[in-house]
Each structure stands twice: as C-alpha cells, then as structure tokens.
Amino acid sequence: MNKKMKIGITCYPTVGGSGVIATELGKMLAENGHEIHFISSSLPFRLNRMYHNVYYHQVEVNQYSVFQYPPYDIALASKMAEVINREELDLLHVHYAIPHAVCAILAQQMSGRDVKIVTTLHGTDITVLGYDPSLTDAIRFGIEKSDIVTAVSKSLISQTYDLINPDKKIDAVYNFIDERVYKRSESSHLKEEYGILPEEKIIIHVSNFRPVKRVQDVVRTFEKITKRIPAKLLLVGDGPEMMVVCKLVKKLNIADKVLFLGKQDSVEELYSISDLMLLLSEKESFGLVALEAMACGVPCIGTNVGGIPEVIDHGQSGYICELGDIEDMSEKAIDLLQHPQKHQQFSEASVKLVRGKFQATTIVKQYEDLYKSLLQSG
Ligand code: U5P
C-alpha cells in the first residue's frame, strides 16, 4: 500500500517547461493518492481541472513604498512556512535553486518542522544565472542544503558541476508528458481551416521566442525546405524575437507560407497536424516541446546542444545537427519529408521512445521513490 504523502510544490507558474512539469507532476501525484499543495504567485496554467486533493496557496507580495523591490522571496518563504505547519507537509518539492530552494530552506527553519526539501534544476538557474558570480554562492547553497537534488538531463548535471561545483549528488530525472493528452488525434479539419492544402507538409516550432531559441534559424531552414517541397510553417508562442522574425519572413518573401499563431493552449492539436518539428536552440536543458511533438508522432530536428541529444534519438526519431548549420538541417528535413516510408518509421520510433524512456508513470515513480527514501531515512 502506497503511503499518502503531503507534498508542497513551488514553481514559476507561467508558460515554460518548468512550470508545466511541476504542474503535471502535482496532478499525477494527486492521482496516485498524495495530497498536493501548490504554493506560488498565481495558479499554475495547466492546473485545468478539479482534484479533491490538490490545493493552491497564493503568495501575495505587497508593494510597500519603504521597499525599493517587492519582497517576493520573503513572502514565499513565509507562505511556505505557514503551509508546512498548518497542513503538516512531509516535504517541499521546489523547481529552481534560486530563489525557490533558498526560500524552502528559510521556510524549513521558520517552521521548525523536519520538512524535507527536494529541488529540481531546470536549466535557467544554472545555464543563465550560473554565470553571474554574485549568484553562484546562493545557487550552491540552495543545492547543498536541499535533501535531494534532481536535474532534467545529464547534460544539465555536468553543467551544474562545471559552473557551480556543488558538493552534492544530483540525480537525473527526465521530463515527461501526459500521454493521455499528447497523442496524435484526428485534427485534419484544422489543416483545412488554416487554409493548408492537403499536399503541403507542416513544419512546427513552439517556444517562448527568446533569442536562445534561434527562431530565425527555424525560418531560414524552412525557407530552404519550401524551395523544394510545398510546405507551411506554424510558429507557436510569442516573445521578444517576434518582431525580428516577422521582418525576416517578409525579407525572405515567405509571408504566405508562415502562420504566426501566437500563444496557444492545446498545442497537442497542432502537433497532430504536423510532419516535422524544428528545435534549433543554442541553449536547452531538456527540450520539452520535442518530447511533446514526438509523443504525437512528429519527428524532430534539434541542435547538438544541452539535453536535446538525450531527447531526440539521432537517426531513429529525428536528427541532431550542429548549431546554426542550416544547410544540414534543411537537407535532413527535405530527405525525411520526401520519403514517406522513412518518415513513418521515424514517427513510430518517436512515439515508442516517449512511451519507453520518458513514460509519465515511470518518471513520476522515480520522484515518488526519491520522496519515500527521504521520509524513511527520517
Ligand atoms: N507552450 C504552450 N503554448 C505556447 C508556447 C509554449 O503551451 O504558445 C508550452 C509548450 O508546449 C511547453 C512549454 O510545454 O510551454 C515550453 O517548454 P520549454 O520551451 O520551456 O521547454
């Protein structure tokens, strides 16, 4: 019999891989009978249905004129301590070393209870903040004082040791998706509604359009593809690069072939009409969108960067190309799109890979086992 645990989860609840994973994990742990308490500044955006055993505790940060900056970290730690005591939490699972792990450590001390702390590193805290010397000590502190630390890829673990050098074992626990949601569904009406012709191939890119995502490389690769194959590009998401990307699309004269869809919620329907995903980032600790696409039978072309090669199986479920090598990326894409049998094999291999290496039940059990090992050790 599975012992029910009371688990607090803190994440950044906005669109982004870490918030999505933290929310999905909370939902699945709730389905396994545990009691889940989300402690964050707003309701996680994928928490989209009722669970009797999922609670949400909002962190409110007041703007006092005496403070130059609103004290979010202190407000979060206070809320965590309050929830730890009132709900008698067994553990806190926080996503990001700073500020969340540091807040959890403070909350643990404030509460006076022996609540355990599990920290998951998602990347930004290491690959961006890790380069800031004024923050590395705080990140190391957050990691070393956590009871268990996990990272979403092996690549992120080695980067963490390179940049932060913590005296702490870090376990790799891969990201996962809910296979009940991410599966190929009959969405051909969408293709028609978007005005895409039956013979046109659909290439998709989903991201937050930050410069590291290299959306311009996606557009340039697509331009080469479209010279040889009738195709449309779906750009999903929004962010700082949007303006330059729009300009580039106009300059390359492919405006009639590129659909800017902005931020979307049901991305699985868009993957379901797609033939190929491009994820050409210069930094990526995992690449959740590649996993989502693969689950819907969409082969991916990704860069040889961070955790991407751990997600895409080169030559089986897609291809790994060197950063910025648009020639190679477009050739690989054209080859795949021109050979339906090969494409079918890659598509099937993608689904199989997700159901094997990244299966939700397996990954959620890895987290549960880590929690149990902590609670048993007392
Ligand atoms: N995402 C959306 N809608 C968008 C853009 C992104 O739901 O318009 C989601 C992706 O599906 C993915 C996450 O789950 O945000 C981004 O992951 P990552 O790029 O941070 O790894």
Residues whose N, C-alpha, C, O or C-beta is under 5 A from the ligand:
A	BS01	U5P	V15 G16 G17 S18 V20 S207 V236 G237 G262 K263 Q264 D265 V267 G287 L288 V289
